Amino acid sequence: MLAPHEPALAGEDAVAKAEAALGDLARVKASVGRVIFGQESVVAQTVIAILAGGHALLVGVPGLAKTKLVETLGTALGLDARRIQFTPDLMPSDIVGSEVMEQDETGRRSFRFIPGPVFAQLLMADEINRASPRTQSALLQSMQEYHVTVAGARHDLPAPFHVLATQNPLEQEGTYPLPEAQLDRFLMQVDVPYPDIEAERRILLETTGATEAKAEAVLTAERLREIQALVRRMPVPESVVEAILALVRSARPGHGAKEADAHIAWGPGPRASQALMTCVRARALYEGRLAPSVDDVAALAEPILQHRMALNFSARAEGMSVRDVIAALKRDMTL
């Protein structure tokens, strides 16, 4: 399913473009794999979010290489990357920039805008939930509109523009829950687990010596945008569209799904459907396919839906999690 202005991939030229993209993505995987050990699903979901043209929220306890992953992806994808360490005293102007008054040789005074670190192609918002809600909201316009407004003047952000934010679990002290509107702007939430024993063994052996492996630039920003445009042109079978609609609508209370009615206070909006529509295409290309399947919907259900849903009181009292509800919804739909 494509909009009228988006021609679907077809013919030998389309296959050639897709194969070239697959080769580029394989080199990206290899470059990242030299630095990030294990965590294949985390790397895959983060790259898929970028290929789909969106932002990702990486959630995990400190020390699981979330920051390292973002730095490595910036290098491998050839993007101008910058980092913001969020702290409780960080101000909105520290992110978007501010105007300063200058005086020229004639004594004439004028204001000049000094861009903040948000003017980057890949912005790493490190420990985003350690800043106050006022500062977190400074990213909202950037993430949705791709520009900022300072003193009434619009300043466009570079393209492509992606935010990869890291977050500590909310039960830790000194953190603020992200506003629901901001959570919805993240294409997906990527949970970062502890590494398995073999991956941790490799970390010990390869990161504590005299030298440390580094990623190499594989793509350029222009090439990444070409691949992102290719993803948007991938055809989506009607069965996949129906699976997306059924899954998202079943996650909303009052729409006939017993699991949602019993345990969900509020569910995902249409932006979740849009996210699934683009991400299933990106996942298919990432895995070497020219069209997504229902399996892609099932694989991406949790990272795309979990931060767009909230449990009601009875579900929390029973010790349930949003992941439990999503798993039950998938079982009911046989995804």
C-alpha positions, 0 to 999 in steps of 0.5 A: 500500500503506497500513497499515489505519489510513491511509485512502488519498487518494480523491475530490474532497476528496483531490484538492483537498487535494493541489492545495492542497499543490502550490500551497504547495510551488510557493511554497516552491520560488519562495522558496528559488529567490530565495536558492539558485541552481542546485542544483535536485536538491539543493533537491528532495531536501532538501525531499523528506526533510522532506516525508517526515518525516525527516532529511537529510545534506548532503555537499560541500566547504565553500562550496557554500551547504549552510548557506545552504540549511538557513537558507533552508528554515527560513524558507520552511517557517516552522520554528523553526530553530537551528544547532549548529557542531560542533567537536572540543571540543563536548560532548553537553550542549552539544546536548541541554542540562543541569541546573543547581542553583538556590536559591530565596528560602527557601534550598531547592535544586532542579535545573532543566533548561535545554534545548539547541539540539536543542529546535528544529523544524529543527536544522542540525548544521553540519559534523557530522563534525568532532565526536567520535563521543561528541558525534555519538551525542548526536543518535541518540536525538533523531533516532530517538525525538524526545526526550532523556533527561537525569538520568533525565527524558524531555524531548520535542522540538517537532514537527515535528523535522528534522535537516539536517546538513552534512558535509565529505568524510571525506578532509579532515583533522580529520573523524570518520566518522559511526557506521553507526547514526547514518548509518542514521537519515538518511533520505537523503544529499544530495550537493552538487556544484559549481554549473554556470557559469550558476548561478555567474555568477548567484551572482557578480552577485546576492550581491556587491552592496549588497543580498541576496535573502532567503527569505520564510515560506510555510508554518507548522509546522502546515501542514507537518505537514498536508502530511506527513500527506497524503504518508503517505496517498498510495497506492503501486502494487504495482509500486512496492512490488515495485521497492523490495523488489527494489532494496533486497534486491539491494543486500545480499550473499548475496541473489543479486545478483552485483554486491552479492556481488562488491563489497559488504561489508554492505548496507541494512536494512529502514529503507532500504525504509521510507525509499524507501516514504515518499520516493517518495510525497513526490517524487511530490507535489513534482513534482505527481503523486498517486501515485509510479512506478518512476521515483521509485524509480530517482531516489531509489535513490542518495541513500537507499542510498549511506550504508547500504552499504559496499564490500569490500576488493576493490571499494575496491582496484579504485577503485569507489564505492558509486554505481557499484554502485547504478548497476549494480544499477539497470541489472540491474533496468532501473530 
